[in-house]
Amino acid sequence: MHVVVAGALVDNDAVLLAHRRPTKRAYPDVWDLPGGLVETGESELQALAREMHEELGVHIVAESASRLGVLHTDSGGVALHVGVWQVGAWVGSPTNRAPDEHDDIAWVGISDLGGLHLPHGVLAAMVRSLPEFEWTPGHSDGADCNQGDRGAQADCRGCAEMIYRSQRGA
């Protein structure tokens, strides 16, 4: 299982999205929140800060970051635990510093998210701060996920169930 973070930089009722290149293997040609893998020894918040700097050239203000929720999904048969964070303050002007990953970045009105091709159906709801945050496909109660800011070794029930199912071949 891969632990991933995604960051919603929010300003004036708009969120910054990155458009994934059509040539990407995972989630090609969609608008998505910038982010990436949590590296060994990193917390989600540390990974979020690193990814926002690497992809957008900004330094997030950690105190302004709040965890919106978790997505449990898969990409090419690999289970993903995606921590989605809202970032209210940062230093620097966002620019596309990862042109090999994204072919564009854009500020999109939060009310306009529903009309975009997004990789996860609940992403717009998460950014709009709706209650559907803890979501696992085929599992209606993923609300125990306490991955939080503790890194990849946390005891998330949704993650544990996905690992168990994958080991059993279910």
N, C-alpha and C positions, 0 to 999 in steps of 0.2 A: 504494500500500500504506500502511496505517495501522499505526503502532507504538503499542501499548497496554501499560499495566501493570495488574496486579491484585495486591492485597495480602491475604495471609492473616494476620490478627492472631490469634495462637494463645495461649491461656491455659488451663491445667488441662485439657488434652486436648480443648479445644473451639476452634472457629474462628468468627470473626464473619462472618456472611453478610448480604448485603443482598438484599431481594426486589425485583426490577425490576417496575415498574408494568405492568399488563396493556396499557396504552395505548402503551408504548414500541415504536418501530418495530423496533429490533434487540433480539433476545432478550427478548420480552415474557413476563411472568408466570413467571419462573424465579428461583431463589435463585442468587446469584453472589457472587464476591469483589468488594469495592469497588475502584474504580480508574477509569482513563480514558486518554485520549490523551496520548502524550508530545509536548509542544510543541517547536517549533523551538528548538534550542540547549540543550535539557534532556537529561540522562542519564536512564536508566530510574529510577535511585535518586532523583534530584531530582523527577521526575514522581510517583513513588510517595509521597514526602513531601508534595508539594503536594496530590495527590488525597486522601490520608488526612486531611489537615487540612480540605480543602474539603468532603468528604463525611461525615466522622465527627467533626471537631473535635479530632483528636488530633495530637500531634507525635511522629513515630516517632523512635526512637533508632537512628540510621543503622548503628551498629556491630552492632545486633541483627538487621539485615535480611540475609537470604541468598536468593539466587536459586534457586528450586526447579526452574525449567525454562522451556520455551517451548512455546506452542501456535501452530501455523500453521493458520489456518482462514479462513473468509470470512463476511461478514455482508452480505446483500443484494448480492452480487456484488463486494464490496470485500474485497480480501485483507487479512488481519490477521496481525500478528506480535505475540503476547501474551506478554510477560515476566511470569511468575508468581513472586512473592516471598513469603517467610515473614517475618513481623515478630514478634520475641519480646518487645520492650519498647517502650513508648510512654508519653507523658505526657498525662494527661487521660482522661476517661471517654467512650467512644464514644457518640455520639448521632447520630440521623439528621438531618444538616444539609443533605441534598439530597432533600427530599420530592417534588420534581418528577421525580426519577430513581427513587427507591425508596419503596415504601409501608410498609416495615418493615425492621428489622434484628434479628438474633437470634444468640445464641451457640448453636452446634450442635455436639454431640459429634462428634469426628472419625470415630468408628466408626459414626455415624448418617448420614454423608454419602451413602452408596449409596442410601438410600431417598428422597432428594430429587430434584426436577426441576431439574437443573443444565444450564447451556448447553453444556457440553463434557463428554463422557463420561469423559475422563481427569482431570478436575479433582479428584475425590475421591482418586484415586491419587496425584496430585501432592502434595496436602496431607498424605497419609499417608506421604509420602517414599518412594514406590515408584519403581522404575527406569524407568517409562514416560514420563519427563518430556519428552523431545524427540520430539514427535509431529507429523506432518504427514499430513492425510488423503490416502490413496492413495500415500503415499511412506513406506516403512518405515524409511528411514535418514535421519532429520533430526538426527542426533547431532552434526553439525558446527556447529550454530548457536552462534556466539560473539558474538552481539549484546551480551550482558553488559550492562555499565554504560556503553557507549560511545555511546549515542544511536542515532538512526535511520539513520545512514549506514554502519553496520557491514556486514561481508561474510558474511552468513548464507547458506549454500548453499540451505537450504530456502526462504528468501525469494527468492533469485535465481531459483530454479527456478519459483516461483509467478509472478514477474514475467515470466519468459520465456514460460511457458505462456499467460499472459493476453495478452501482446503478439502471440502467434501465433494467438490465438483457440481454443486447445486446451482 
